[in-house]
Amino acid sequence: MVVLRLEQLGKAFRLGEIGRRVFFRDWRNKLTARDVLEDDPDVYWALRDVSFEVREGEVVGLLGANGAGKSTLLKLVSQITAPTRGCVKLRGRVASLLEVGTGFHPELTGRDNVFLNGVILGMTRREIAAKLDEIVSFSGVEKFIDTPVKRYSVGMRVRLAFAVAAQLEPEILAIDEVLAVGDAAFQQKCLGKIGEVSRSGRTVIFVSHNVASIESLCTRGVVLDKGRLAFDGTQSAAIEAYAATRGGRTTDLRTRTDRLGSGEVRVTAVELRDSSGRPVAVARSGDELQIALHFTRSAGATFPRLAAQVTITTYLGAPVFTFANWLNGDQFGDLPEEGILVCRIPALPLPVGHFTIGFRISAEERGRRDPFDGMEAAADLHVEAGDFFGTGKLPPLRLGVCLVRGGWKLEHQSRPAVA
């Protein structure tokens, strides 16, 4: 049974400056279709001609870069704002968790806000009271449930908001990236709850940049790109399509002066690639990463053995790991005047975070490595969540900057025989 249908959905906003012109034309804070001209430079289309259906029990992962229209789509589905064009057809109640504190009144207590949100969802006071203990227990704010919400921390508001949205059993649950605000333990708790909700036959629309969560939780993926529907299919195929919309990342180094070396070899660009050799903008934990160093060689320069290495550091400059061809015995032979040295890392051992890439190109003769070219922080490396451990789980960056595969087992201590 179809519980959500989007038909040629479009949402436009009038651009302007606060205090000098009006953002929206009518009292309902929306532009109507007759107001909008296709070539109007003062109109920004957050969504345009988006159509798809969601069936009962599906868990749909919504993917897209920042500004792709994901949050706008959830606000339309949640009926927080009205579309400029097209329509949203719903069957059942929608509970949404879009922004921290949305739907909460700061002067009311946590308990009062639970009942307020339940009424907004169309539940009776008796139904809400029957779920109250579960909501409070899941949120972990028992001690503060009778404290005004304005005194809650951001994390406390997120926990209570998610508990309300999930425990009141709506037919459709819409969740934005807001879960990233909570701590790692609560995020895992929420992801487990999303899986439980989906198994109960209810529908979930889940926006996240954590592709490992999308892959493990969702049964389907939808990709938005610049406000348009770019892909609709399985979650695995959607992740690949999402990666394709991100484009490649190549850092041009030809104008950089903070480099060392004699210059017989010069690295002109650093490019990130996936396992298929396609340029990518971000890397994923546990996936293969190729770091391609584009170089030029001075005419007439020859050297029998070349040493090439890349070093990954944190944004604060602390080294994480170095990999070089002389560590595993790879050799390049004679270099062309223009070429690419490719460093292949089969399973990237980094958690989610921002890192930098440095390099050094040297001659290796009699154990001495004279630099031709070298640079610290030559390129940025942005790592997003992947499935390094095969469980969809990763430790946060604060617990360590490197991931290690291993295993655990239990051994029973043998007791010495009694004489």
C-alpha positions as CSV (number, residue, x, y, z in Angstrom):
1,M,0.0,0.0,0.0
2,V,1.3,3.4,-0.9
3,V,1.5,5.8,2.1
4,L,3.3,8.7,0.5
5,R,3.1,10.0,-3.0
6,L,5.0,13.1,-4.4
7,E,3.7,14.4,-7.7
8,Q,5.8,17.0,-9.6
9,L,6.8,18.5,-6.3
10,G,8.4,21.9,-6.5
11,K,9.4,24.5,-3.9
12,A,10.6,28.0,-4.7
13,F,11.9,30.8,-2.5
14,R,12.1,34.5,-3.3
15,L,15.6,35.8,-2.7
16,G,16.1,39.1,-0.9
17,E,17.7,41.0,1.9
18,I,16.3,41.2,5.4
19,G,14.9,44.7,6.0
20,R,14.9,45.7,2.4
21,R,12.5,43.4,0.6
22,V,10.1,40.6,1.4
23,F,11.2,37.0,1.1
24,F,7.7,35.5,0.4
25,R,4.7,37.0,-1.3
26,D,1.7,36.0,0.6
27,W,0.7,35.4,4.2
28,R,1.2,31.7,4.0
29,N,4.9,32.2,3.5
30,K,5.0,30.6,0.1
31,L,5.3,31.4,-3.6
32,T,2.4,30.1,-5.7
33,A,3.0,28.7,-9.1
34,R,1.4,31.6,-10.9
35,D,3.9,34.0,-9.1
36,V,7.0,32.3,-10.4
37,L,8.6,32.8,-13.8
38,E,11.1,30.1,-14.8
39,D,13.8,32.6,-15.6
40,D,13.3,34.9,-12.6
41,P,16.8,35.6,-11.1
42,D,15.2,36.4,-7.8
43,V,13.6,33.0,-7.3
44,Y,15.6,30.0,-6.0
45,W,14.1,26.5,-6.7
46,A,15.0,24.3,-3.7
47,L,13.0,21.4,-5.3
48,R,11.8,21.0,-8.9
49,D,9.6,18.3,-10.4
50,V,10.3,15.6,-7.8
51,S,8.0,12.6,-8.1
52,F,8.1,9.2,-6.4
53,E,6.1,6.9,-4.2
54,V,6.8,5.3,-0.8
55,R,5.1,2.1,0.3
56,E,4.1,1.0,3.7
57,G,7.1,-0.5,5.7
58,E,9.8,0.9,3.4
59,V,12.8,2.6,4.9
60,V,14.0,5.2,2.4
61,G,17.4,6.8,2.7
62,L,17.5,10.3,1.3
63,L,20.9,11.2,0.0
64,G,22.3,14.4,-1.5
65,A,24.9,17.1,-1.0
66,N,24.3,20.1,1.2
67,G,21.7,22.3,-0.6
68,A,20.3,19.4,-2.7
69,G,16.8,19.9,-1.2
70,K,16.6,17.0,1.4
71,S,15.5,19.1,4.4
72,T,13.0,21.0,2.2
73,L,11.5,17.8,1.0
74,L,11.0,16.5,4.6
75,K,9.4,19.8,5.6
76,L,6.9,19.4,2.7
77,V,6.2,15.8,3.7
78,S,5.7,16.9,7.3
79,Q,3.4,19.7,6.1
80,I,5.5,22.4,7.8
81,T,5.5,24.3,4.6
82,A,3.4,24.2,1.4
83,P,4.7,23.4,-2.1
84,T,5.0,25.9,-4.9
85,R,4.0,23.3,-7.4
86,G,2.7,19.7,-7.3
87,C,1.4,18.0,-4.2
88,V,2.1,15.6,-1.4
89,K,-0.4,12.8,-0.7
90,L,-0.2,11.1,2.6
91,R,-2.0,8.1,4.2
92,G,-1.6,8.2,8.0
93,R,0.1,10.4,10.6
94,V,3.6,11.9,10.1
95,A,6.1,12.5,12.9
96,S,9.2,14.4,12.1
97,L,12.5,15.2,13.7
98,L,14.0,17.9,11.5
99,E,15.7,20.5,13.7
100,V,16.7,20.6,17.3
101,G,13.7,21.8,19.4
102,T,11.2,21.8,16.5
103,G,7.7,21.6,18.0
104,F,8.9,22.2,21.5
105,H,7.8,25.1,23.6
106,P,10.7,26.4,25.6
107,E,8.6,27.5,28.6
108,L,6.9,24.2,29.0
109,T,8.4,21.2,30.8
110,G,9.6,18.1,29.0
111,R,6.5,16.3,30.2
112,D,4.2,19.0,28.9
113,N,6.0,19.0,25.5
114,V,5.5,15.3,25.2
115,F,1.7,15.7,25.5
116,L,1.8,18.8,23.2
117,N,3.6,16.8,20.5
118,G,1.3,13.9,20.9
119,V,-1.8,16.2,20.4
120,I,-0.2,17.7,17.3
121,L,0.1,14.1,16.0
122,G,-3.6,13.6,16.6
123,M,-3.3,11.3,19.6
124,T,-5.6,11.4,22.7
125,R,-4.2,12.2,26.1
126,R,-4.9,8.6,27.2
127,E,-2.8,7.3,24.3
128,I,0.1,9.6,25.1
129,A,0.0,8.8,28.9
130,A,0.2,5.1,28.0
131,K,3.5,5.8,26.2
132,L,4.9,8.4,28.5
133,D,7.1,6.0,30.6
134,E,8.7,4.5,27.4
135,I,9.4,7.9,26.0
136,V,11.0,9.2,29.2
137,S,13.1,6.0,29.6
138,F,14.3,6.0,26.1
139,S,15.3,9.7,26.2
140,G,17.3,9.3,29.4
141,V,16.1,12.7,30.8
142,E,14.0,11.2,33.7
143,K,15.5,13.6,36.3
144,F,14.7,16.6,34.2
145,I,11.3,15.7,32.7
146,D,9.5,18.3,34.8
147,T,12.1,21.0,34.0
148,P,11.3,23.7,31.4
149,V,12.8,22.7,28.0
150,K,14.6,26.1,27.7
151,R,17.0,24.8,30.4
152,Y,17.8,21.6,28.5
153,S,21.1,21.1,26.7
154,V,21.1,20.6,22.9
155,G,21.7,16.9,23.4
156,M,18.8,16.6,25.9
157,R,16.4,18.2,23.5
158,V,17.5,15.9,20.7
159,R,17.0,12.8,22.9
160,L,13.6,13.8,24.0
161,A,12.5,14.9,20.6
162,F,13.6,11.6,19.0
163,A,11.9,9.6,21.8
164,V,8.6,11.4,21.2
165,A,8.8,11.0,17.4
166,A,9.6,7.3,17.6
167,Q,7.6,6.1,20.5
168,L,4.2,7.7,19.6
169,E,4.0,5.2,16.6
170,P,3.2,7.4,13.6
171,E,2.6,5.7,10.3
172,I,5.4,7.7,8.7
173,L,8.6,8.8,10.6
174,A,10.7,11.5,8.9
175,I,14.2,12.1,10.4
176,D,16.8,14.6,9.3
177,E,20.6,14.7,10.0
178,V,19.7,16.1,13.4
179,L,20.8,12.8,15.0
180,A,24.4,13.9,14.4
181,V,24.0,16.3,17.3
182,G,23.7,13.5,19.9
183,D,26.6,11.5,21.4
184,A,27.8,8.2,19.8
185,A,26.0,6.0,22.2
186,F,22.7,7.7,21.7
187,Q,23.2,7.7,17.9
188,Q,23.5,3.9,18.0
189,K,20.4,3.7,20.2
190,C,18.5,5.8,17.7
191,L,19.7,3.7,14.8
192,G,18.5,0.6,16.6
193,K,15.1,2.2,17.2
194,I,14.8,3.1,13.5
195,G,15.4,-0.5,12.6
196,E,12.8,-1.6,15.2
197,V,10.3,0.9,13.8
198,S,10.8,-0.4,10.2
199,R,10.4,-4.0,11.3
200,S,7.0,-3.1,12.8
201,G,5.7,-2.2,9.4
202,R,5.9,1.6,9.7
203,T,7.5,3.8,7.1
204,V,10.7,5.7,7.7
205,I,12.3,8.5,5.6
206,F,15.9,8.9,6.8
207,V,18.2,11.8,5.8
208,S,21.9,11.1,6.6
209,H,25.4,11.7,5.2
210,N,26.4,8.5,7.1
211,V,26.2,6.1,4.1
212,A,27.0,3.1,6.3
213,S,23.8,3.7,8.2
214,I,21.9,4.2,5.0
215,E,23.2,0.9,3.7
216,S,22.5,-1.1,6.8
217,L,19.1,0.4,7.7
218,C,17.4,1.3,4.5
219,T,15.7,-0.8,1.9
220,R,15.7,1.9,-0.7
221,G,17.7,5.0,-1.6
222,V,16.6,8.3,-3.2
223,V,19.3,10.8,-4.4
224,L,18.6,14.5,-4.9
225,D,20.9,16.7,-6.8
226,K,20.4,20.5,-7.1
227,G,16.7,20.1,-6.2
228,R,16.0,17.3,-8.7
229,L,15.5,13.6,-8.4
230,A,18.8,12.1,-9.6
231,F,18.2,8.4,-8.6
232,D,15.7,6.1,-7.1
233,G,16.5,2.5,-6.4
234,T,18.2,0.1,-4.0
235,Q,20.2,1.7,-1.2
236,S,23.5,0.3,-2.5
237,A,22.9,1.6,-6.0
238,A,21.8,5.0,-4.5
239,I,25.1,5.3,-2.6
240,E,27.0,4.8,-5.8
241,A,24.8,7.3,-7.6
242,Y,25.3,9.8,-4.7
243,A,29.1,9.4,-5.0
244,A,28.9,10.1,-8.7
245,T,27.0,13.4,-8.0
246,R,29.8,14.6,-5.7
247,G,32.3,14.8,-8.6
248,G,36.0,14.4,-8.2
249,R,38.5,16.3,-6.1
250,T,41.8,17.4,-7.7
251,T,44.0,19.8,-5.9
252,D,46.1,22.0,-8.2
253,L,49.6,22.5,-6.7
254,R,51.3,24.4,-9.6
255,T,51.1,27.8,-7.8
256,R,52.1,26.5,-4.3
257,T,55.5,27.8,-3.1
258,D,55.6,26.0,0.3
259,R,57.5,23.1,-1.1
260,L,61.0,21.7,-0.8
261,G,63.4,19.8,-3.2
262,S,65.5,20.4,-6.2
263,G,62.7,20.2,-8.7
264,E,63.8,17.5,-11.1
265,V,60.3,16.0,-10.4
266,R,57.4,18.3,-9.5
267,V,54.0,17.1,-8.3
268,T,51.4,19.3,-10.0
269,A,48.2,17.9,-8.6
270,V,46.8,15.5,-6.0
271,E,43.7,13.5,-7.0
272,L,41.5,11.2,-5.0
273,R,40.1,8.1,-6.6
274,D,37.9,5.1,-5.7
275,S,38.7,1.4,-6.3
276,S,37.7,1.7,-9.9
277,G,40.0,4.7,-10.5
278,R,37.1,7.2,-10.7
279,P,37.7,10.6,-9.1
280,V,35.9,11.2,-5.8
281,A,35.3,14.1,-3.6
282,V,35.4,12.2,-0.3
283,A,36.7,8.9,1.0
284,R,34.9,6.3,3.0
285,S,36.2,4.3,6.0
286,G,37.1,0.8,5.0
287,D,36.9,1.5,1.2
288,E,39.8,1.5,-1.2
289,L,41.4,4.9,-1.7
290,Q,43.8,5.8,-4.4
291,I,45.9,8.9,-4.0
292,A,47.1,10.0,-7.5
293,L,50.1,12.3,-7.7
294,H,50.3,14.0,-11.1
295,F,53.9,15.0,-11.9
296,T,56.3,16.4,-14.4
297,R,59.9,15.5,-14.9
298,S,62.6,17.8,-16.1
299,A,64.0,17.0,-19.5
300,G,67.2,15.0,-19.3
301,A,66.8,14.2,-15.6
302,T,67.4,10.5,-14.9
303,F,67.5,8.4,-11.7
304,P,67.5,4.7,-11.4
305,R,65.4,4.4,-8.3
306,L,62.6,6.7,-7.0
307,A,61.2,6.9,-3.5
308,A,57.6,8.1,-3.2
309,Q,55.6,8.5,0.0
310,V,52.4,10.0,1.2
311,T,51.7,11.0,4.8
312,I,48.2,11.4,6.3
313,T,48.0,13.9,9.2
314,T,45.2,15.3,11.3
315,Y,44.1,18.8,10.7
316,L,46.3,19.8,13.7
317,G,49.3,18.4,11.9
318,A,49.7,15.1,13.9
319,P,50.9,12.3,11.7
320,V,48.5,9.3,11.4
321,F,50.3,7.0,9.0
322,T,52.9,7.1,6.1
323,F,53.0,4.7,3.2
324,A,55.9,4.6,0.7
325,N,56.9,2.4,-2.2
326,W,60.2,1.5,-0.6
327,L,58.3,-0.1,2.3
328,N,56.9,-2.9,0.2
329,G,59.5,-2.9,-2.6
330,D,57.4,-1.4,-5.5
331,Q,59.5,0.2,-8.2
332,F,58.5,2.5,-11.1
333,G,61.3,2.2,-13.7
334,D,62.1,5.2,-16.0
335,L,59.7,8.1,-15.5
336,P,58.0,9.8,-18.4
337,E,58.1,13.6,-18.6
338,E,54.5,13.6,-17.5
339,G,52.8,10.9,-15.5
340,I,50.9,9.9,-12.4
341,L,52.2,8.0,-9.3
342,V,49.3,6.2,-7.7
343,C,49.3,5.2,-4.0
344,R,46.7,2.5,-3.3
345,I,45.3,2.0,0.2
346,P,43.1,-1.1,0.0
347,A,41.0,-0.4,3.2
348,L,41.2,3.2,4.5
349,P,41.8,2.9,8.2
350,L,40.4,6.3,9.2
351,P,37.2,7.3,11.1
352,V,34.9,10.1,10.0
353,G,36.8,13.4,10.0
354,H,39.0,15.8,8.2
355,F,42.6,15.0,7.4
356,T,45.4,16.3,5.2
357,I,47.7,14.6,2.7
358,G,51.4,15.4,2.4
359,F,53.9,13.8,0.0
360,R,57.7,13.5,-0.7
361,I,59.4,12.4,-3.9
362,S,63.1,11.5,-3.6
363,A,65.9,9.6,-5.2
364,E,66.9,6.4,-3.4
365,E,70.6,5.6,-3.8
366,R,72.7,3.8,-1.3
367,G,70.1,4.4,1.4
368,R,70.1,8.1,0.9
369,R,66.8,9.8,-0.1
370,D,67.5,13.3,-1.6
371,P,64.2,15.2,-2.1
372,F,63.1,16.3,-5.6
373,D,59.7,17.6,-4.3
374,G,57.8,17.5,-1.0
375,M,54.9,19.3,0.6
376,E,53.0,19.2,3.8
377,A,49.2,19.6,3.7
378,A,49.2,19.3,-0.1
379,A,45.5,18.3,-0.2
380,D,42.5,17.8,2.1
381,L,41.1,14.4,2.8
382,H,37.5,14.3,4.0
383,V,36.4,10.9,5.3
384,E,32.8,9.9,5.7
385,A,31.4,6.8,7.4
386,G,31.9,3.5,5.7
387,D,31.6,-0.1,6.7
388,F,35.2,-0.8,7.9
389,F,34.2,-3.5,10.4
390,G,31.3,-4.9,8.4
391,T,28.8,-3.9,11.1
392,G,27.9,-0.4,10.0
393,K,29.5,0.9,13.2
394,L,32.5,3.2,13.7
395,P,34.1,4.7,16.8
396,P,34.1,8.6,16.9
397,L,37.2,10.5,16.0
398,R,37.8,11.5,19.6
399,L,38.5,7.8,20.5
400,G,41.4,7.5,18.0
401,V,42.5,8.6,14.5
402,C,43.2,5.1,13.1
403,L,41.0,2.0,12.7
404,V,42.3,-1.5,13.3
405,R,40.8,-4.8,12.4
406,G,40.9,-7.5,15.0
407,G,38.8,-9.8,17.1
408,W,37.8,-10.7,20.6
409,K,37.3,-14.0,22.4
410,L,36.7,-15.3,25.8
411,E,39.2,-17.7,27.5
412,H,38.4,-19.5,30.7
413,Q,41.1,-19.4,33.4
414,S,42.1,-23.0,34.3
415,R,42.3,-23.6,38.0
416,P,45.3,-25.5,39.3
417,A,44.5,-29.0,40.6
418,V,44.1,-29.2,44.4
419,A,46.7,-31.4,46.0
